[in-house]
Each structure stands twice: as C-alpha cells, then as structure tokens.
Amino acid sequence: MPQQITDVDLLRDYLKGVVDRADHHAQDVNEVALAIAGGVLWRKDNDPLEIMVREGEMKNVLWFKVAGKRYALSYNHDTGEVELRQGTTQGSVVASFSNTMTNKIVRQIFAAL
C-alpha cells in the first residue's frame, strides 16, 4: 500500500532505510541511491512522493511524477540494479542504475524525463 511522503523527516527515514539495506544486501547500488534521490527531488512534480509500505515497514519502492507521468523506482534482485519504470513496478524500464554510473549519466536520465 503506498504511503505519501509529506515531510522531509519521513523522506530522510525512507532514504536512510534504503541506503542501510543497500549497504548490507545491494552493495552495487548503495552509492547511486543518493544520486537517484537527488534526481527525483530535482525533477518531481508538486505531487507527493509515494513509498511502498507493507506490514508497517517502508520498502524499497518509490513512486513519483514528472510532467504528469508516473514513475516507479525499485530494486531488481536479479540484475542487482535499481530500475526506473513507467507507471508501476511492472511498467516499461526507462533506465537501470548501479554504482558504475557517473552522476553525469544519472542527471542525463532524469533530465530526459
């Protein structure tokens, strides 16, 4: 069930959880996660961010809109990358992120949304 992020403290708690989990289980994305967060905040519409909450815990899924189009960010366990998808976690893949990407590439991806 999505939960809206309506304040900076909740966003910080969400990002802390994502980075902490990545440090333990997804070390190929633990650094790029912060660049992705910056890209989302830079490009998102005024609509609130949404995060997946299951059994009271925040999970590694984030939804946001750019120019009215909805996007989902989630971790793909098979590829070890964070995927940016159109609409839902099952939508078309727009981009995949890992620590091998430069900030310049991350910026280009978000600029193109």
NUBA-103557 format. One record per residue: residue number from 0; residue in three letters; x, y negated, z negated of N, C-alpha, C, O in turn. Coordinates in steps of 0.1 Angstrom, whole numbers, plus 5000, padded with zeros to 4 digits. Layout:
<atoms>
<atom pos="NUM" code="ALA" n_c1="X" n_c2="Y" n_c3="Z" ca_c1="X" ca_c2="Y" ca_c3="Z" c_c1="X" c_c2="Y" c_c3="Z" o_c1="X" o_c2="Y" o_c3="Z"/>
...
</atoms>
This chain:
<atoms>
<atom pos="0" code="MET" n_c1="5008" n_c2="5012" n_c3="5000" ca_c1="5000" ca_c2="5000" ca_c3="5000" c_c1="5009" c_c2="4988" c_c3="5000" o_c1="5017" o_c2="4986" o_c3="4991"/>
<atom pos="1" code="PRO" n_c1="5007" n_c2="4978" n_c3="5010" ca_c1="5015" ca_c2="4966" ca_c3="5010" c_c1="5012" c_c2="4957" c_c3="4998" o_c1="5001" o_c2="4956" o_c3="4994"/>
<atom pos="2" code="GLN" n_c1="5023" n_c2="4951" n_c3="4993" ca_c1="5021" ca_c2="4940" ca_c3="4983" c_c1="5028" c_c2="4928" c_c3="4989" o_c1="5039" o_c2="4928" o_c3="4994"/>
<atom pos="3" code="GLN" n_c1="5021" n_c2="4916" n_c3="4987" ca_c1="5026" ca_c2="4904" ca_c3="4992" c_c1="5037" c_c2="4899" c_c3="4983" o_c1="5036" o_c2="4900" o_c3="4971"/>
<atom pos="4" code="ILE" n_c1="5048" n_c2="4894" n_c3="4989" ca_c1="5059" ca_c2="4887" ca_c3="4981" c_c1="5055" c_c2="4872" c_c3="4981" o_c1="5056" o_c2="4866" o_c3="4992"/>
<atom pos="5" code="THR" n_c1="5052" n_c2="4867" n_c3="4970" ca_c1="5047" ca_c2="4853" ca_c3="4969" c_c1="5057" c_c2="4844" c_c3="4961" o_c1="5054" o_c2="4832" o_c3="4961"/>
<atom pos="6" code="ASP" n_c1="5067" n_c2="4849" n_c3="4956" ca_c1="5077" ca_c2="4841" ca_c3="4949" c_c1="5091" c_c2="4846" c_c3="4951" o_c1="5093" o_c2="4858" o_c3="4954"/>
<atom pos="7" code="VAL" n_c1="5101" n_c2="4837" n_c3="4948" ca_c1="5115" ca_c2="4841" ca_c3="4950" c_c1="5119" c_c2="4852" c_c3="4940" o_c1="5128" o_c2="4860" o_c3="4944"/>
<atom pos="8" code="ASP" n_c1="5114" n_c2="4852" n_c3="4928" ca_c1="5118" ca_c2="4862" ca_c3="4919" c_c1="5114" c_c2="4876" c_c3="4923" o_c1="5122" o_c2="4885" o_c3="4922"/>
<atom pos="9" code="LEU" n_c1="5102" n_c2="4877" n_c3="4929" ca_c1="5098" ca_c2="4891" ca_c3="4934" c_c1="5107" c_c2="4894" c_c3="4946" o_c1="5110" o_c2="4906" o_c3="4947"/>
<atom pos="10" code="LEU" n_c1="5110" n_c2="4885" n_c3="4955" ca_c1="5119" ca_c2="4887" ca_c3="4966" c_c1="5133" c_c2="4892" c_c3="4961" o_c1="5138" o_c2="4901" o_c3="4966"/>
<atom pos="11" code="ARG" n_c1="5138" n_c2="4885" n_c3="4951" ca_c1="5151" ca_c2="4889" ca_c3="4945" c_c1="5150" c_c2="4903" c_c3="4940" o_c1="5159" o_c2="4911" o_c3="4942"/>
<atom pos="12" code="ASP" n_c1="5140" n_c2="4907" n_c3="4933" ca_c1="5138" ca_c2="4920" ca_c3="4927" c_c1="5138" c_c2="4930" c_c3="4938" o_c1="5144" o_c2="4941" o_c3="4937"/>
<atom pos="13" code="TYR" n_c1="5131" n_c2="4927" n_c3="4949" ca_c1="5130" ca_c2="4936" ca_c3="4960" c_c1="5143" c_c2="4938" c_c3="4967" o_c1="5148" o_c2="4950" o_c3="4969"/>
<atom pos="14" code="LEU" n_c1="5150" n_c2="4927" n_c3="4970" ca_c1="5164" ca_c2="4928" ca_c3="4976" c_c1="5174" c_c2="4935" c_c3="4967" o_c1="5182" o_c2="4943" o_c3="4972"/>
<atom pos="15" code="LYS" n_c1="5173" n_c2="4933" n_c3="4954" ca_c1="5182" ca_c2="4940" ca_c3="4945" c_c1="5180" c_c2="4955" c_c3="4946" o_c1="5189" o_c2="4963" o_c3="4946"/>
<atom pos="16" code="GLY" n_c1="5167" n_c2="4959" n_c3="4946" ca_c1="5164" ca_c2="4973" ca_c3="4947" c_c1="5169" c_c2="4979" c_c3="4960" o_c1="5174" o_c2="4990" o_c3="4960"/>
<atom pos="17" code="VAL" n_c1="5167" n_c2="4972" n_c3="4971" ca_c1="5172" ca_c2="4977" ca_c3="4984" c_c1="5187" c_c2="4979" c_c3="4984" o_c1="5192" o_c2="4989" o_c3="4989"/>
<atom pos="18" code="VAL" n_c1="5194" n_c2="4968" n_c3="4980" ca_c1="5209" ca_c2="4969" ca_c3="4980" c_c1="5214" c_c2="4980" c_c3="4971" o_c1="5223" o_c2="4987" o_c3="4974"/>
<atom pos="19" code="ASP" n_c1="5208" n_c2="4981" n_c3="4959" ca_c1="5212" ca_c2="4991" ca_c3="4949" c_c1="5210" c_c2="5005" c_c3="4955" o_c1="5219" o_c2="5013" o_c3="4953"/>
<atom pos="20" code="ARG" n_c1="5198" n_c2="5007" n_c3="4961" ca_c1="5196" ca_c2="5021" ca_c3="4967" c_c1="5205" c_c2="5023" c_c3="4978" o_c1="5210" o_c2="5034" o_c3="4980"/>
<atom pos="21" code="ALA" n_c1="5208" n_c2="5013" n_c3="4986" ca_c1="5217" ca_c2="5015" ca_c3="4998" c_c1="5231" c_c2="5018" c_c3="4993" o_c1="5238" o_c2="5026" o_c3="4999"/>
<atom pos="22" code="ASP" n_c1="5235" n_c2="5011" n_c3="4982" ca_c1="5249" ca_c2="5014" ca_c3="4976" c_c1="5250" c_c2="5029" c_c3="4972" o_c1="5261" o_c2="5034" o_c3="4973"/>
<atom pos="23" code="HIS" n_c1="5239" n_c2="5035" n_c3="4969" ca_c1="5240" ca_c2="5049" ca_c3="4964" c_c1="5237" c_c2="5059" c_c3="4975" o_c1="5243" o_c2="5070" o_c3="4976"/>
<atom pos="24" code="HIS" n_c1="5228" n_c2="5056" n_c3="4984" ca_c1="5222" ca_c2="5066" ca_c3="4994" c_c1="5224" c_c2="5062" c_c3="5008" o_c1="5222" o_c2="5070" o_c3="5017"/>
<atom pos="25" code="ALA" n_c1="5227" n_c2="5049" n_c3="5011" ca_c1="5227" ca_c2="5045" ca_c3="5025" c_c1="5239" c_c2="5035" c_c3="5027" o_c1="5236" o_c2="5023" o_c3="5031"/>
<atom pos="26" code="GLN" n_c1="5251" n_c2="5039" n_c3="5025" ca_c1="5262" ca_c2="5030" ca_c3="5025" c_c1="5265" c_c2="5024" c_c3="5039" o_c1="5274" o_c2="5015" o_c3="5040"/>
<atom pos="27" code="ASP" n_c1="5259" n_c2="5030" n_c3="5049" ca_c1="5261" ca_c2="5024" ca_c3="5062" c_c1="5253" c_c2="5011" c_c3="5065" o_c1="5254" o_c2="5005" o_c3="5075"/>
<atom pos="28" code="VAL" n_c1="5244" n_c2="5008" n_c3="5055" ca_c1="5236" ca_c2="4996" ca_c3="5057" c_c1="5236" c_c2="4987" c_c3="5045" o_c1="5229" o_c2="4977" o_c3="5044"/>
<atom pos="29" code="ASN" n_c1="5244" n_c2="4990" n_c3="5035" ca_c1="5244" ca_c2="4982" ca_c3="5022" c_c1="5249" c_c2="4968" c_c3="5024" o_c1="5246" o_c2="4959" o_c3="5016"/>
<atom pos="30" code="GLU" n_c1="5257" n_c2="4965" n_c3="5034" ca_c1="5262" ca_c2="4952" ca_c3="5037" c_c1="5253" c_c2="4944" c_c3="5046" o_c1="5250" o_c2="4932" o_c3="5044"/>
<atom pos="31" code="VAL" n_c1="5248" n_c2="4950" n_c3="5057" ca_c1="5240" ca_c2="4943" ca_c3="5067" c_c1="5226" c_c2="4940" c_c3="5061" o_c1="5219" o_c2="4931" o_c3="5066"/>
<atom pos="32" code="ALA" n_c1="5222" n_c2="4947" n_c3="5050" ca_c1="5209" ca_c2="4944" ca_c3="5044" c_c1="5208" c_c2="4929" c_c3="5040" o_c1="5197" o_c2="4923" o_c3="5042"/>
<atom pos="33" code="LEU" n_c1="5218" n_c2="4923" n_c3="5036" ca_c1="5218" ca_c2="4909" ca_c3="5032" c_c1="5217" c_c2="4900" c_c3="5044" o_c1="5209" o_c2="4890" o_c3="5044"/>
<atom pos="34" code="ALA" n_c1="5223" n_c2="4903" n_c3="5055" ca_c1="5222" ca_c2="4895" ca_c3="5067" c_c1="5208" c_c2="4897" c_c3="5073" o_c1="5202" o_c2="4887" o_c3="5078"/>
<atom pos="35" code="ILE" n_c1="5202" n_c2="4909" n_c3="5072" ca_c1="5188" ca_c2="4911" ca_c3="5077" c_c1="5179" c_c2="4902" c_c3="5069" o_c1="5170" o_c2="4896" o_c3="5074"/>
<atom pos="36" code="ALA" n_c1="5181" n_c2="4902" n_c3="5056" ca_c1="5172" ca_c2="4894" ca_c3="5047" c_c1="5173" c_c2="4879" c_c3="5051" o_c1="5162" o_c2="4873" o_c3="5052"/>
<atom pos="37" code="GLY" n_c1="5185" n_c2="4874" n_c3="5054" ca_c1="5186" ca_c2="4861" ca_c3="5058" c_c1="5179" c_c2="4858" c_c3="5072" o_c1="5172" o_c2="4848" o_c3="5073"/>
<atom pos="38" code="GLY" n_c1="5180" n_c2="4868" n_c3="5081" ca_c1="5173" ca_c2="4867" ca_c3="5094" c_c1="5158" c_c2="4866" c_c3="5092" o_c1="5151" o_c2="4858" o_c3="5099"/>
<atom pos="39" code="VAL" n_c1="5153" n_c2="4874" n_c3="5083" ca_c1="5138" ca_c2="4875" ca_c3="5081" c_c1="5134" c_c2="4861" c_c3="5075" o_c1="5124" o_c2="4855" o_c3="5080"/>
<atom pos="40" code="LEU" n_c1="5141" n_c2="4856" n_c3="5065" ca_c1="5137" ca_c2="4843" ca_c3="5059" c_c1="5138" c_c2="4832" c_c3="5069" o_c1="5130" o_c2="4822" o_c3="5069"/>
<atom pos="41" code="TRP" n_c1="5148" n_c2="4832" n_c3="5078" ca_c1="5150" ca_c2="4822" ca_c3="5088" c_c1="5139" c_c2="4821" c_c3="5098" o_c1="5134" o_c2="4811" o_c3="5101"/>
<atom pos="42" code="ARG" n_c1="5134" n_c2="4833" n_c3="5103" ca_c1="5125" ca_c2="4834" ca_c3="5114" c_c1="5110" c_c2="4836" c_c3="5110" o_c1="5102" o_c2="4834" o_c3="5119"/>
<atom pos="43" code="LYS" n_c1="5107" n_c2="4840" n_c3="5098" ca_c1="5094" ca_c2="4844" ca_c3="5095" c_c1="5084" c_c2="4833" c_c3="5096" o_c1="5087" o_c2="4821" o_c3="5093"/>
<atom pos="44" code="ASP" n_c1="5072" n_c2="4836" n_c3="5099" ca_c1="5061" ca_c2="4826" ca_c3="5099" c_c1="5058" c_c2="4823" c_c3="5084" o_c1="5064" o_c2="4828" o_c3="5075"/>
<atom pos="45" code="ASN" n_c1="5048" n_c2="4814" n_c3="5082" ca_c1="5044" ca_c2="4810" ca_c3="5068" c_c1="5036" c_c2="4821" c_c3="5061" o_c1="5034" o_c2="4819" o_c3="5049"/>
<atom pos="46" code="ASP" n_c1="5032" n_c2="4831" n_c3="5068" ca_c1="5025" ca_c2="4842" ca_c3="5061" c_c1="5035" c_c2="4849" c_c3="5051" o_c1="5047" o_c2="4849" o_c3="5053"/>
<atom pos="47" code="PRO" n_c1="5029" n_c2="4854" n_c3="5040" ca_c1="5038" ca_c2="4860" ca_c3="5030" c_c1="5044" c_c2="4873" c_c3="5036" o_c1="5039" o_c2="4880" o_c3="5045"/>
<atom pos="48" code="LEU" n_c1="5056" n_c2="4876" n_c3="5031" ca_c1="5062" ca_c2="4889" ca_c3="5034" c_c1="5054" c_c2="4900" c_c3="5027" o_c1="5047" o_c2="4897" o_c3="5017"/>
<atom pos="49" code="GLU" n_c1="5055" n_c2="4912" n_c3="5032" ca_c1="5048" ca_c2="4923" ca_c3="5025" c_c1="5058" c_c2="4934" c_c3="5023" o_c1="5066" o_c2="4937" o_c3="5032"/>
<atom pos="50" code="ILE" n_c1="5057" n_c2="4941" n_c3="5012" ca_c1="5066" ca_c2="4952" ca_c3="5009" c_c1="5057" c_c2="4964" c_c3="5006" o_c1="5046" o_c2="4963" o_c3="5001"/>
<atom pos="51" code="MET" n_c1="5062" n_c2="4976" n_c3="5009" ca_c1="5055" ca_c2="4988" ca_c3="5005" c_c1="5057" c_c2="4991" c_c3="4990" o_c1="5068" o_c2="4990" o_c3="4985"/>
<atom pos="52" code="VAL" n_c1="5046" n_c2="4994" n_c3="4984" ca_c1="5046" ca_c2="4998" ca_c3="4970" c_c1="5039" c_c2="5012" c_c3="4969" o_c1="5028" o_c2="5013" o_c3="4974"/>
<atom pos="53" code="ARG" n_c1="5046" n_c2="5021" n_c3="4963" ca_c1="5040" ca_c2="5035" ca_c3="4961" c_c1="5042" c_c2="5039" c_c3="4947" o_c1="5053" o_c2="5038" o_c3="4942"/>
<atom pos="54" code="GLU" n_c1="5031" n_c2="5043" n_c3="4941" ca_c1="5031" ca_c2="5047" ca_c3="4926" c_c1="5038" c_c2="5036" c_c3="4918" o_c1="5045" o_c2="5039" o_c3="4908"/>
<atom pos="55" code="GLY" n_c1="5035" n_c2="5023" n_c3="4921" ca_c1="5040" ca_c2="5012" ca_c3="4913" c_c1="5054" c_c2="5008" c_c3="4916" o_c1="5060" o_c2="4999" o_c3="4909"/>
<atom pos="56" code="GLU" n_c1="5061" n_c2="5015" n_c3="4925" ca_c1="5075" ca_c2="5012" ca_c3="4928" c_c1="5076" c_c2="5006" c_c3="4942" o_c1="5070" o_c2="5010" o_c3="4952"/>
<atom pos="57" code="MET" n_c1="5085" n_c2="4995" n_c3="4943" ca_c1="5088" ca_c2="4989" ca_c3="4956" c_c1="5097" c_c2="4999" c_c3="4964" o_c1="5106" o_c2="5004" o_c3="4959"/>
<atom pos="58" code="LYS" n_c1="5093" n_c2="5001" n_c3="4977" ca_c1="5100" ca_c2="5009" ca_c3="4986" c_c1="5108" c_c2="5001" c_c3="4997" o_c1="5106" o_c2="4989" o_c3="4997"/>
<atom pos="59" code="ASN" n_c1="5115" n_c2="5008" n_c3="5005" ca_c1="5124" ca_c2="5001" ca_c3="5015" c_c1="5117" c_c2="4998" c_c3="5028" o_c1="5122" o_c2="5000" o_c3="5039"/>
<atom pos="60" code="VAL" n_c1="5105" n_c2="4993" n_c3="5027" ca_c1="5097" ca_c2="4989" ca_c3="5039" c_c1="5093" c_c2="4974" c_c3="5037" o_c1="5087" o_c2="4971" o_c3="5026"/>
<atom pos="61" code="LEU" n_c1="5095" n_c2="4966" n_c3="5047" ca_c1="5092" ca_c2="4952" ca_c3="5046" c_c1="5085" c_c2="4948" c_c3="5059" o_c1="5089" o_c2="4952" o_c3="5070"/>
<atom pos="62" code="TRP" n_c1="5073" n_c2="4941" n_c3="5058" ca_c1="5066" ca_c2="4936" ca_c3="5070" c_c1="5067" c_c2="4921" c_c3="5070" o_c1="5066" o_c2="4914" o_c3="5059"/>
<atom pos="63" code="PHE" n_c1="5068" n_c2="4915" n_c3="5082" ca_c1="5068" ca_c2="4900" ca_c3="5083" c_c1="5063" c_c2="4897" c_c3="5097" o_c1="5063" o_c2="4905" o_c3="5106"/>
<atom pos="64" code="LYS" n_c1="5060" n_c2="4884" n_c3="5099" ca_c1="5055" ca_c2="4880" ca_c3="5112" c_c1="5064" c_c2="4868" c_c3="5117" o_c1="5069" o_c2="4860" o_c3="5109"/>
<atom pos="65" code="VAL" n_c1="5066" n_c2="4869" n_c3="5130" ca_c1="5073" ca_c2="4858" ca_c3="5137" c_c1="5065" c_c2="4854" c_c3="5149" o_c1="5062" o_c2="4863" o_c3="5157"/>
<atom pos="66" code="ALA" n_c1="5061" n_c2="4842" n_c3="5150" ca_c1="5052" ca_c2="4837" ca_c3="5161" c_c1="5040" c_c2="4846" c_c3="5162" o_c1="5035" o_c2="4849" o_c3="5173"/>
<atom pos="67" code="GLY" n_c1="5034" n_c2="4850" n_c3="5151" ca_c1="5022" ca_c2="4857" ca_c3="5150" c_c1="5023" c_c2="4872" c_c3="5153" o_c1="5014" o_c2="4879" o_c3="5151"/>
<atom pos="68" code="LYS" n_c1="5035" n_c2="4877" n_c3="5157" ca_c1="5038" ca_c2="4891" ca_c3="5159" c_c1="5043" c_c2="4897" c_c3="5146" o_c1="5052" o_c2="4892" o_c3="5140"/>
<atom pos="69" code="ARG" n_c1="5037" n_c2="4909" n_c3="5143" ca_c1="5041" ca_c2="4916" ca_c3="5131" c_c1="5052" c_c2="4925" c_c3="5133" o_c1="5053" o_c2="4932" o_c3="5144"/>
<atom pos="70" code="TYR" n_c1="5062" n_c2="4926" n_c3="5124" ca_c1="5073" ca_c2="4935" ca_c3="5125" c_c1="5075" c_c2="4942" c_c3="5112" o_c1="5070" o_c2="4938" o_c3="5101"/>
<atom pos="71" code="ALA" n_c1="5081" n_c2="4954" n_c3="5113" ca_c1="5083" ca_c2="4962" ca_c3="5101" c_c1="5098" c_c2="4966" c_c3="5101" o_c1="5104" o_c2="4969" o_c3="5111"/>
<atom pos="72" code="LEU" n_c1="5104" n_c2="4965" n_c3="5089" ca_c1="5118" ca_c2="4969" ca_c3="5087" c_c1="5118" c_c2="4981" c_c3="5078" o_c1="5111" o_c2="4981" o_c3="5067"/>
<atom pos="73" code="SER" n_c1="5125" n_c2="4992" n_c3="5081" ca_c1="5125" ca_c2="5004" ca_c3="5073" c_c1="5138" c_c2="5011" c_c3="5076" o_c1="5144" o_c2="5010" o_c3="5087"/>
<atom pos="74" code="TYR" n_c1="5142" n_c2="5019" n_c3="5066" ca_c1="5154" ca_c2="5027" ca_c3="5068" c_c1="5151" c_c2="5041" c_c3="5075" o_c1="5142" o_c2="5047" o_c3="5071"/>
<atom pos="75" code="ASN" n_c1="5159" n_c2="5044" n_c3="5085" ca_c1="5157" ca_c2="5057" ca_c3="5092" c_c1="5168" c_c2="5066" c_c3="5086" o_c1="5180" o_c2="5065" o_c3="5089"/>
<atom pos="76" code="HIS" n_c1="5163" n_c2="5076" n_c3="5079" ca_c1="5172" ca_c2="5086" ca_c3="5073" c_c1="5180" c_c2="5094" c_c3="5083" o_c1="5191" o_c2="5099" o_c3="5080"/>
<atom pos="77" code="ASP" n_c1="5174" n_c2="5097" n_c3="5094" ca_c1="5181" ca_c2="5105" ca_c3="5104" c_c1="5192" c_c2="5098" c_c3="5111" o_c1="5203" o_c2="5104" o_c3="5113"/>
<atom pos="78" code="THR" n_c1="5191" n_c2="5085" n_c3="5114" ca_c1="5202" ca_c2="5077" ca_c3="5120" c_c1="5211" c_c2="5070" c_c3="5111" o_c1="5222" o_c2="5066" o_c3="5114"/>
<atom pos="79" code="GLY" n_c1="5206" n_c2="5068" n_c3="5098" ca_c1="5214" ca_c2="5060" ca_c3="5088" c_c1="5214" c_c2="5046" c_c3="5091" o_c1="5223" o_c2="5039" o_c3="5087"/>
<atom pos="80" code="GLU" n_c1="5203" n_c2="5041" n_c3="5098" ca_c1="5202" ca_c2="5026" ca_c3="5102" c_c1="5189" c_c2="5021" c_c3="5097" o_c1="5179" o_c2="5028" o_c3="5094"/>
<atom pos="81" code="VAL" n_c1="5189" n_c2="5008" n_c3="5096" ca_c1="5176" ca_c2="5000" ca_c3="5093" c_c1="5170" c_c2="4997" c_c3="5107" o_c1="5177" o_c2="4992" o_c3="5115"/>
<atom pos="82" code="GLU" n_c1="5158" n_c2="5001" n_c3="5108" ca_c1="5151" ca_c2="4998" ca_c3="5121" c_c1="5141" c_c2="4986" c_c3="5120" o_c1="5134" o_c2="4985" o_c3="5110"/>
<atom pos="83" code="LEU" n_c1="5141" n_c2="4978" n_c3="5130" ca_c1="5131" ca_c2="4967" ca_c3="5132" c_c1="5122" c_c2="4972" c_c3="5142" o_c1="5126" o_c2="4975" o_c3="5154"/>
<atom pos="84" code="ARG" n_c1="5109" n_c2="4973" n_c3="5138" ca_c1="5099" ca_c2="4979" ca_c3="5148" c_c1="5087" c_c2="4969" c_c3="5149" o_c1="5085" o_c2="4960" o_c3="5140"/>
<atom pos="85" code="GLN" n_c1="5081" n_c2="4970" n_c3="5161" ca_c1="5069" ca_c2="4961" ca_c3="5163" c_c1="5057" c_c2="4967" c_c3="5156" o_c1="5054" o_c2="4978" o_c3="5157"/>
<atom pos="86" code="GLY" n_c1="5051" n_c2="4958" n_c3="5148" ca_c1="5038" ca_c2="4961" ca_c3="5142" c_c1="5039" c_c2="4970" c_c3="5129" o_c1="5036" o_c2="4965" o_c3="5118"/>
<atom pos="87" code="THR" n_c1="5043" n_c2="4982" n_c3="5131" ca_c1="5042" ca_c2="4992" ca_c3="5120" c_c1="5056" c_c2="5000" c_c3="5119" o_c1="5064" o_c2="4998" o_c3="5128"/>
<atom pos="88" code="THR" n_c1="5057" n_c2="5008" n_c3="5109" ca_c1="5069" ca_c2="5016" ca_c3="5109" c_c1="5069" c_c2="5027" c_c3="5119" o_c1="5079" o_c2="5034" o_c3="5121"/>
<atom pos="89" code="GLN" n_c1="5059" n_c2="5028" n_c3="5127" ca_c1="5058" ca_c2="5038" ca_c3="5138" c_c1="5058" c_c2="5031" c_c3="5152" o_c1="5058" o_c2="5037" o_c3="5162"/>
<atom pos="90" code="GLY" n_c1="5059" n_c2="5017" n_c3="5152" ca_c1="5059" ca_c2="5010" ca_c3="5164" c_c1="5072" c_c2="5011" c_c3="5172" o_c1="5081" o_c2="5018" o_c3="5168"/>
<atom pos="91" code="SER" n_c1="5073" n_c2="5005" n_c3="5183" ca_c1="5085" ca_c2="5005" ca_c3="5192" c_c1="5096" c_c2="4999" c_c3="5184" o_c1="5095" o_c2="4988" o_c3="5178"/>
<atom pos="92" code="VAL" n_c1="5108" n_c2="5005" n_c3="5186" ca_c1="5120" ca_c2="5000" ca_c3="5180" c_c1="5125" c_c2="4988" c_c3="5187" o_c1="5127" o_c2="4988" o_c3="5199"/>
<atom pos="93" code="VAL" n_c1="5127" n_c2="4976" n_c3="5180" ca_c1="5132" ca_c2="4964" ca_c3="5186" c_c1="5147" c_c2="4964" c_c3="5185" o_c1="5154" o_c2="4960" o_c3="5194"/>
<atom pos="94" code="ALA" n_c1="5152" n_c2="4968" n_c3="5173" ca_c1="5166" ca_c2="4968" ca_c3="5170" c_c1="5169" c_c2="4978" c_c3="5159" o_c1="5160" o_c2="4981" o_c3="5151"/>
<atom pos="95" code="SER" n_c1="5182" n_c2="4982" n_c3="5158" ca_c1="5186" ca_c2="4990" ca_c3="5147" c_c1="5199" c_c2="4984" c_c3="5142" o_c1="5207" o_c2="4978" o_c3="5149"/>
<atom pos="96" code="PHE" n_c1="5200" n_c2="4984" n_c3="5128" ca_c1="5211" ca_c2="4977" ca_c3="5122" c_c1="5219" c_c2="4986" c_c3="5113" o_c1="5214" o_c2="4996" o_c3="5107"/>
<atom pos="97" code="SER" n_c1="5232" n_c2="4984" n_c3="5113" ca_c1="5241" ca_c2="4991" ca_c3="5104" c_c1="5253" c_c2="4981" c_c3="5101" o_c1="5254" o_c2="4970" o_c3="5106"/>
<atom pos="98" code="ASN" n_c1="5261" n_c2="4986" n_c3="5092" ca_c1="5273" ca_c2="4977" ca_c3="5087" c_c1="5283" c_c2="4975" c_c3="5099" o_c1="5291" o_c2="4966" o_c3="5097"/>
<atom pos="99" code="THR" n_c1="5282" n_c2="4982" n_c3="5110" ca_c1="5291" ca_c2="4979" ca_c3="5121" c_c1="5288" c_c2="4967" c_c3="5128" o_c1="5296" o_c2="4962" o_c3="5136"/>
<atom pos="100" code="MET" n_c1="5276" n_c2="4961" n_c3="5126" ca_c1="5271" ca_c2="4949" ca_c3="5134" c_c1="5277" c_c2="4937" c_c3="5127" o_c1="5279" o_c2="4936" o_c3="5115"/>
<atom pos="101" code="THR" n_c1="5281" n_c2="4927" n_c3="5136" ca_c1="5285" ca_c2="4914" ca_c3="5131" c_c1="5273" c_c2="4906" c_c3="5127" o_c1="5262" o_c2="4908" o_c3="5132"/>
<atom pos="102" code="ASN" n_c1="5275" n_c2="4896" n_c3="5119" ca_c1="5265" ca_c2="4886" ca_c3="5116" c_c1="5260" c_c2="4879" c_c3="5129" o_c1="5248" o_c2="4876" o_c3="5130"/>
<atom pos="103" code="LYS" n_c1="5269" n_c2="4877" n_c3="5138" ca_c1="5265" ca_c2="4871" ca_c3="5151" c_c1="5255" c_c2="4879" c_c3="5158" o_c1="5245" o_c2="4874" o_c3="5163"/>
<atom pos="104" code="ILE" n_c1="5256" n_c2="4892" n_c3="5158" ca_c1="5246" ca_c2="4901" ca_c3="5165" c_c1="5233" c_c2="4901" c_c3="5158" o_c1="5223" o_c2="4900" o_c3="5164"/>
<atom pos="105" code="VAL" n_c1="5234" n_c2="4901" n_c3="5144" ca_c1="5221" ca_c2="4901" ca_c3="5136" c_c1="5214" c_c2="4888" c_c3="5139" o_c1="5202" o_c2="4888" o_c3="5141"/>
<atom pos="106" code="ARG" n_c1="5221" n_c2="4877" n_c3="5140" ca_c1="5215" ca_c2="4864" ca_c3="5143" c_c1="5209" c_c2="4864" c_c3="5157" o_c1="5198" o_c2="4859" o_c3="5158"/>
<atom pos="107" code="GLN" n_c1="5215" n_c2="4870" n_c3="5167" ca_c1="5210" ca_c2="4870" ca_c3="5180" c_c1="5197" c_c2="4878" c_c3="5181" o_c1="5188" o_c2="4875" o_c3="5188"/>
<atom pos="108" code="ILE" n_c1="5197" n_c2="4889" n_c3="5173" ca_c1="5185" ca_c2="4898" ca_c3="5173" c_c1="5173" c_c2="4890" c_c3="5168" o_c1="5162" o_c2="4889" o_c3="5174"/>
<atom pos="109" code="PHE" n_c1="5175" n_c2="4883" n_c3="5156" ca_c1="5164" ca_c2="4875" ca_c3="5150" c_c1="5161" c_c2="4863" c_c3="5158" o_c1="5149" o_c2="4859" o_c3="5159"/>
<atom pos="110" code="ALA" n_c1="5170" n_c2="4857" n_c3="5165" ca_c1="5167" ca_c2="4845" ca_c3="5173" c_c1="5159" c_c2="4849" c_c3="5185" o_c1="5151" o_c2="4841" o_c3="5190"/>
<atom pos="111" code="ALA" n_c1="5160" n_c2="4861" n_c3="5190" ca_c1="5152" ca_c2="4866" ca_c3="5201" c_c1="5138" c_c2="4870" c_c3="5198" o_c1="5130" o_c2="4872" o_c3="5207"/>
<atom pos="112" code="LEU" n_c1="5134" n_c2="4870" n_c3="5185" ca_c1="5120" ca_c2="4874" ca_c3="5182" c_c1="5111" c_c2="4863" c_c3="5185" o_c1="5099" o_c2="4865" o_c3="5183"/>
</atoms>
